Amino acid sequence: IDFQPSCEYPPLFHWLQTVSMRIFGINEIGARLPSAFLGILTMPYLYLLGKRLHSEQLGILWAICYTVPIAQMLYHQSALTYSLGNLFLISALWFLSSFYAPRYGKTFALRRIVAAGLCFGGAILSTGILVMPVVLSVWLCFWFIRRKTLEFPLTEMAVFLAVALLVSLIWFGGEL
């Protein structure tokens, strides 16, 4: 603002907008195209995740449930950061859930936790630190429901948070 650095809004979405505006010009198309593209990308992504997790019907249901709310349509039509943040949050939650899925086993468990941390760091860089309660509360609720069969994932949570912190320090580290 007034050519002064501002940390009020996280930068990742604005970086995408800058690239879009450099390609398409400083106009509505350049400003809104990243949101629209990410909104269109999220629907088939949710379908594929639901299909992989359970069935094709679940994938269709997830894509429809994500697309139908008016707020989601407005996010994708405007130049707001939520489109990118939602995509990163969905990815982080997917990798966290696949960590516990018995079909995947423990072969690449650390890779899934690191991937979840990278996605969570991207969510922080696109929507801000307020996404932290969302992911951590979902993870803790899942653990609480299955606490009799699962140990508390302290090591995995530490790795997840460390990776997310390292990613978010790309921007917020300069402010420390």
Solvent accessible surface area in square Angstrom, and as a share of the most:
residue,aa,sasa,rsa
1,I,145,0.74
2,D,120,0.62
3,F,211,0.88
4,Q,119,0.53
5,P,122,0.76
6,S,44,0.29
7,C,44,0.26
8,E,120,0.54
9,Y,136,0.52
10,P,13,0.08
11,P,8,0.05
12,L,38,0.19
13,F,0,0.00
14,H,72,0.32
15,W,107,0.37
16,L,70,0.35
17,Q,21,0.09
18,T,67,0.39
19,V,87,0.50
20,S,10,0.06
21,M,53,0.24
22,R,202,0.74
23,I,120,0.61
24,F,99,0.41
25,G,30,0.29
26,I,155,0.79
27,N,70,0.36
28,E,115,0.52
29,I,113,0.57
30,G,0,0.00
31,A,18,0.14
32,R,105,0.38
33,L,66,0.33
34,P,14,0.09
35,S,0,0.00
36,A,34,0.26
37,F,120,0.50
38,L,14,0.07
39,G,3,0.03
40,I,111,0.56
41,L,77,0.38
42,T,0,0.00
43,M,62,0.28
44,P,67,0.42
45,Y,58,0.22
46,L,15,0.08
47,Y,53,0.20
48,L,103,0.51
49,L,13,0.07
50,G,0,0.00
51,K,98,0.41
52,R,138,0.50
53,L,64,0.32
54,H,142,0.63
55,S,31,0.20
56,E,85,0.38
57,Q,132,0.59
58,L,40,0.20
59,G,0,0.00
60,I,81,0.41
61,L,96,0.48
62,W,79,0.28
63,A,17,0.13
64,I,91,0.46
65,C,76,0.45
66,Y,29,0.11
67,T,46,0.27
68,V,99,0.57
69,P,59,0.37
70,I,121,0.61
71,A,51,0.39
72,Q,32,0.14
73,M,87,0.39
74,L,104,0.52
75,Y,59,0.23
76,H,26,0.12
77,Q,109,0.49
78,S,32,0.21
79,A,37,0.29
80,L,76,0.38
81,T,23,0.13
82,Y,98,0.37
83,S,0,0.00
84,L,10,0.05
85,G,1,0.01
86,N,31,0.16
87,L,26,0.13
88,F,51,0.21
89,L,26,0.13
90,I,33,0.17
91,S,10,0.07
92,A,0,0.00
93,L,53,0.26
94,W,21,0.07
95,F,57,0.24
96,L,8,0.04
97,S,49,0.32
98,S,6,0.04
99,F,11,0.04
100,Y,28,0.11
101,A,17,0.13
102,P,123,0.78
103,R,150,0.55
104,Y,45,0.17
105,G,30,0.29
106,K,139,0.59
107,T,105,0.61
108,F,100,0.41
109,A,13,0.10
110,L,116,0.58
111,R,163,0.59
112,R,25,0.09
113,I,1,0.01
114,V,49,0.28
115,A,23,0.18
116,A,0,0.00
117,G,0,0.00
118,L,93,0.46
119,C,20,0.12
120,F,0,0.00
121,G,0,0.00
122,G,4,0.03
123,A,0,0.00
124,I,3,0.01
125,L,7,0.03
126,S,0,0.00
127,T,36,0.21
128,G,10,0.09
129,I,101,0.51
130,L,149,0.74
131,V,14,0.08
132,M,57,0.26
133,P,82,0.51
134,V,70,0.40
135,V,0,0.00
136,L,33,0.17
137,S,54,0.35
138,V,72,0.41
139,W,6,0.02
140,L,73,0.36
141,C,76,0.46
142,F,67,0.28
143,W,56,0.20
144,F,115,0.48
145,I,136,0.69
146,R,95,0.35
147,R,104,0.38
148,K,182,0.77
149,T,108,0.63
150,L,42,0.21
151,E,153,0.68
152,F,86,0.36
153,P,7,0.04
154,L,126,0.63
155,T,98,0.57
156,E,51,0.23
157,M,23,0.10
158,A,59,0.46
159,V,43,0.25
160,F,0,0.00
161,L,58,0.29
162,A,50,0.38
163,V,24,0.14
164,A,1,0.01
165,L,103,0.51
166,L,122,0.61
167,V,24,0.14
168,S,8,0.05
169,L,59,0.30
170,I,120,0.61
171,W,71,0.25
172,F,55,0.23
173,G,29,0.28
174,G,70,0.68
175,E,107,0.48
176,L,174,0.87
